[in-house]
Every structure is written in structure tokens, then in C-alpha cells.
Amino acid sequence: MRPHNEKVASHFLPATPKLTSQSSMPSSMHMPPSVIRLLVVADYPVVRHGLRQIFGGAADIHIVGEARGTMDSIKQTDVCRPNAVLIDFAGQSSYHLFCRLQKHDGRLPILIFSAAHDRYAKKAFQRGAMGYVTKDHVPDHLVLAIRQISQGEKYVWPQIIPRSRSEFGAIAAARIASIVKVWNPLVLFPSDKPSLH
């Protein structure tokens, strides 16, 4: 299955050696303008280590900072000047962190990395997060998503969309139904079905 936006398929770049520790992160002051400066927000060291391994293989993405809580995240955005943020999402506390970070810098594209059906993660996406990748997909999707949101385009993995329709798609579904009815008058809708009596 391809990502929601198929243009991301053209963004693969050659790999570079993986980062093995936070101390080995390159300074953003010495990076070319084309490099994506990524801030990782995650509570657990093992998660941050795994993300360093994933993004260490991307020549155009460098983790310039790591943060845990809300205040740490805000401080890192000021110090490291990232141009993309990944939040390892875990319920309501992560949603509050997202809201504070967004209020601090509304121009910063944020990627939600979450369990597939976390309602707070979906709420964050509806509120303005640029991307949503679930934890049951391969690591490459994280790399593709960061590249996409850093260009100002949203990235959503299709499998979360059907579960979201009931939350924000009812009006759109009704609109689509009305359009289909106009263009194809032979389509029968519940109110149009002939009575059996």
C-alpha cells in the first residue's frame, strides 16, 4: 500500500552512517540549508534511541535536539531551531504538549507518531498537526512523513482514514452523496426508494 500522497515516493536519498548517541548529533550551525533539522519529543530513552537509528540513515534529516516534557520541548525549539518536530504521542499529556508547542511556534510542522486509534492524536491532527503516522507501520514512513511536512504538505497514512470518517467525515459524506445524486439521477437514496405499498 502506498502512502496517501504518492509524491513522497520520489524523496528517497542515499543513506549515511547512523547516529549512535545524542552527543554525535551534528550542529545545525554547520548544516546546508537543504538539511531538515528535526526535534524528537519522546519520554522514553529506548524510543529516542530507535528514532536516532531510523533517521540516521537519511542524508537529508538530522536530529538536532531531543526533549521529554513540555518545557523541555519549548526550550529545545528555541535553542536548536528545528524546522520539523516529531512527537511520540501517548494520550492526553501528549496532546497538551502539542498544544503548548503549537502556541509557542505555530509555523513549526509537527508529525504525530501514535497508536493507530489514539483519539487525542487524531484531535491534534485535526487541530493542525501536519502529519500522522501510526506505530504499526515500517520505519520508512517516518522518514517520508518528515520530508513531506517539512515541505509544507500534510502526510497521512491511509489506514487511519476509515476510522476517522465517523469523527469528521459525516458532512463531507453528505455533500458527496448530494453531488452524486445531481450527476447520476438514477442512483436511489433512502428517501428516493419507491414505496412497496
C-alpha positions in Angstrom: 0.0 0.0 0.0 1.4 3.4 -0.9 1.3 6.5 1.3 -1.7 8.9 1.0 0.4 11.3 -1.0 2.3 9.4 -3.7 4.7 12.2 -4.4 6.7 11.1 -1.4 7.9 8.1 -3.3 10.4 10.3 -5.1 12.1 11.5 -1.9 14.4 8.6 -1.2 18.0 9.7 -0.8 21.3 7.8 -0.2 21.9 6.6 3.3 24.6 8.0 5.7 26.1 6.5 8.8 23.6 6.2 11.7 23.7 8.4 14.7 24.6 6.3 17.8 24.2 8.9 20.5 22.9 12.3 21.2 26.5 13.6 21.6 27.2 12.7 18.0 24.4 14.9 16.6 25.8 17.4 14.1 25.4 21.1 15.0 22.7 22.8 13.0 25.1 25.7 12.5 27.2 23.6 10.1 24.3 22.1 8.0 23.5 23.1 4.5 20.1 24.8 4.1 18.6 21.7 2.4 19.0 19.6 5.6 15.9 19.1 7.7 16.6 19.9 11.3 14.4 17.5 13.4 13.4 17.8 17.0 12.3 14.5 18.6 10.0 14.6 21.5 9.7 11.2 23.4 9.5 10.2 27.0 11.5 7.0 26.9 15.2 6.7 26.1 14.6 3.4 24.1 12.2 5.3 21.8 14.6 8.1 21.3 17.4 5.7 20.5 15.2 3.8 18.0 14.3 7.1 16.3 18.0 8.1 16.1 18.7 4.8 14.3 15.8 5.4 11.8 16.7 8.9 10.9 20.5 8.2 11.0 20.0 6.5 7.6 18.6 9.6 6.0 21.2 12.0 4.4 18.8 15.0 4.4 17.5 14.6 8.0 19.4 15.4 11.2 18.1 15.2 14.7 19.3 18.4 16.3 17.5 18.0 19.6 15.7 15.6 21.9 13.1 16.5 24.5 10.8 14.9 27.0 8.3 17.2 28.6 6.5 20.4 27.6 9.0 22.9 28.9 12.0 20.9 27.6 10.4 20.8 24.1 9.8 24.6 24.1 13.4 25.2 25.2 14.7 22.9 22.5 12.8 24.7 19.8 14.4 28.0 20.8 17.9 26.5 21.2 18.1 24.1 18.3 15.8 25.9 15.8 14.3 22.8 14.2 12.2 23.0 11.1 10.2 19.9 11.9 9.1 18.1 15.1 8.2 14.5 15.8 6.1 13.8 18.9 5.9 10.3 20.2 2.2 10.5 21.2 0.7 8.9 24.2 -2.7 10.3 25.2 -3.9 13.4 26.8 -0.5 14.6 28.2 1.0 14.5 24.7 -2.0 16.5 23.4 -1.4 19.2 26.0 2.3 19.2 25.0 1.3 19.6 21.3 -1.0 22.5 22.1 1.7 24.3 24.0 4.3 23.7 21.3 1.9 24.9 18.6 1.1 28.0 20.6 4.8 28.7 21.1 5.6 28.4 17.4 2.6 27.9 15.1 4.7 27.7 12.0 6.6 24.6 13.1 5.4 21.5 11.2 4.6 18.7 13.7 4.4 15.0 13.0 2.2 12.8 15.3 3.7 9.3 15.9 1.0 7.4 17.6 -1.0 4.2 18.2 -3.5 3.9 15.3 -6.6 4.9 17.2 -5.5 7.4 19.9 -8.3 9.9 20.0 -6.0 12.6 21.3 -3.6 12.1 18.5 -6.5 12.5 16.0 -7.6 15.6 17.8 -4.1 17.0 17.5 -4.1 16.2 13.8 -7.5 18.0 13.4 -6.1 21.0 15.3 -3.2 21.5 12.9 -0.5 18.8 13.1 1.0 18.3 9.6 1.4 14.5 9.7 0.1 11.4 11.3 2.0 8.1 11.2 0.9 5.1 13.3 3.3 2.8 15.1 2.3 -0.4 13.2 4.0 0.8 10.0 7.5 0.4 8.8 10.2 3.0 9.8 10.5 4.3 6.3 7.1 6.0 6.7 8.5 8.2 9.4 11.3 9.4 7.1 8.9 10.0 4.2 6.5 11.9 6.5 9.2 14.2 7.9 10.3 15.1 4.3 6.7 15.8 3.3 5.7 18.0 6.2 9.0 20.0 6.0 7.8 21.0 2.5 4.5 22.3 3.9 2.4 19.3 2.8 0.4 17.0 5.0 1.1 13.3 5.3 -1.5 10.8 6.5 -1.2 7.1 6.3 -4.5 5.9 4.6 -5.4 3.2 7.1 -6.3 5.8 9.8 -8.8 7.5 7.4 -11.7 4.9 7.6 -11.7 5.1 11.4 -11.8 8.9 11.3 -14.8 9.2 8.9 -17.3 9.0 11.7 -15.5 11.8 13.5 -15.1 14.4 10.8 -16.5 13.0 7.6 -20.2 13.0 8.1 -20.7 16.4 6.5 -18.4 15.5 3.6 -20.2 12.2 3.0 -23.5 14.0 2.8 -22.0 16.5 0.4 -20.6 13.8 -1.8 -24.0 12.0 -1.8 -25.7 15.2 -3.0 -23.2 15.6 -5.8 -23.6 12.0 -6.9 -27.3 12.5 -6.9 -27.1 15.5 -9.1 -24.8 13.8 -11.6 -26.5 10.5 -11.6 -30.2 10.8 -11.1 -30.7 7.1 -11.4 -28.9 6.5 -8.1 -31.5 5.7 -5.4 -31.0 7.1 -1.9 -33.1 6.0 1.1 -35.6 8.9 0.7 -36.0 8.1 -3.0 -36.7 4.4 -2.8 -40.2 3.7 -4.1 -42.7 2.5 -1.5 -43.7 -1.2 -1.6 -47.2 -0.3 -0.5 
